[in-house]
Amino acid sequence: MSHTGSSGGQPGPQRTTDRAATLSEPTRAYAELVAGNRRFVDGAPRHPNQDAGHRAAVADGQHPFAVIVGCSDSRLAAEIIFDRGLGDLFVVRTAGHTAGPEVLGSVEYAVTVLGTPLVVVLGHDSCGAVQAARESAATGTAPSGHLRAVVDAVLPSLRRAEAEGVDDIDGIVDIHIAQTVETLLGQSPVLADEVALGRCAVVGVSYRLSAGAVRPVAAVPAGFAMLENPAGSPESTDPAAATTV
Ligand SMILES: [Zn+2]
């Protein structure tokens, strides 16, 4: 993995040339994502692992270091916002990062078959799926077609937000991200077991469309995301703090 240790851009424990030691456990996987997002925010992406040589090198097998369960929003392309390349991220995207059986099965495949040590739920501000669910709940009307399944999957997050007295859209998005983390773990005993054994962690992060930065809003085990965020707070909604994640 030439992006680590070769160009000297990363401090501390990431300065190693041993791929397994660098990326095979949750903390270092999360640090890789945070570092890539920082490069993207700073306008200094390296576009690692996107060259023809790497394409050929990974053709025989994949060992992604993170699963991304993200919203399908066109502005939320995982490899771009985390500055990664081929073979790095196992990406599952649905509108509003709703997590039905196929999503759960895909996550379980990555975690158990591919040995991926980190699952990231990736939501964002101004999420259209959350807004659609909010409008549906407000008007008492359900959308037509299969869009209803998306709205129905978001409604529990709206009820939770209401119970907690949260009514701004971005606050609701944060709750929906946390709810999705809980859904993954609650609906997938396979994933929950991997987390209990310390082989995997699940983090929910919120992305700001304009700034390009992510900040953690939920993590299992609790406090996990703080490991690589000494200057920030997972609960903070301050955009300035988001850039320090
Ligand atoms: Zn969205």
Residues whose N, C-alpha, C, O or C-beta is under 5 A from the ligand:
A	BS01	ZN	C71 D73 G96 C127 G128 A129
